[in-house]
Amino acid sequence: MRGWGRFLIATLCGLVLAAGVHIASILATPYLAENDAFSKVQSTLTADAAQIISAPGGTDTWMPLPDPAVAVAACAFDLRNGAIRVSAQTGPNLLSFSFHRKSGGVFFAVTDRAAVRGELEIVAMTARQLDEARAAEDENEPSRDVRIVAPEQQGFVIVRVAAPTASQRPQAEEAAKAVSCITEPTD
């Protein structure tokens, strides 16, 4: 009887230890990955427009198995240099932005249904930058910008433009590449 008790305790300890290691490795993967999404789009930090990252048959794209019905572009941002203004003209094809943290995870998403007069424009900034922008505003003429607060200073924006038919694919890619991602330097 005494041997079974020791065996049971050792087995339970082993299972708890294995579960802890498994959970820790899953949670640490985004921080330890060398070839994550941000490192792949980091080269777009200096670009003023989104770069195509998924195109069928494209050799310079890095997303595996691209969806032929969606043009995907991306631009990275670093809010230490100032807020980022992401804007696009809407058209007949569905357009969406999703803002991602560097460490992974979406913190904001919007589609072209939120566009005003055919233009979709979002300004991402830190909480401090938002406070400074509010303090600098003229109270008689408030800003009409859609402002979002990013949980991290670095991240990236994924732009998706739907192409319901193969003939609309070039139009969708052009719309995705036309999205501007401009850093507004802090004063």
Steps between C-alpha positions, in 0.01 A plus 500: 500500500782734586662449158179595319476826693853600398434400140177701492667811651795474259262461203290800606813712552625401156166588339485838674859576401435396137185714484690800641782464247249458217303812597818705551637401158174594328487838673869572431489415128402850375784659698763244398411465133769640274295515182174649625258718305644829629855409396370419151322836459759705689657604169185706431570735795650758265243457222214745459267238352400144579701222334336192345578191709268247337441450131429180311807392306699787651863417572568800724218433744550301818152380597451133421202390291366843410125539462432593136190695605683739736791737445693539824742784574671615817685791653690505826499788746713627786313753712823624659541701178145641520143393434420307183223607265363215288266609222339362187246589239218249496372341183270222387704228676485431875798657679604440860778605738612297799750648743731247669736524795864407439470216748192366323129553515258742340411808702276677246326414174276696266345456156414747227147519641642759742623722215386860480452640149694211349804538724604275787755660732626382839769655722677261738692650790617445855295619796753781559477612136121503526516718812738741323276513191195575713686774688610663172148497349301814451183453704297690238615263227551145638684238299296269278769232498413148607768439760593170656744433782749226427591271792864482379726750326577266212261304284364463151188553296362231270295628206264259326314577178256242368503399134182297444604406146839431343457799269476730806824374654726768341257771614504359855883492505517862382253604769707319766824663380333843495441496878724763656674445833656831598674572829407839640805618693446626851568869555 
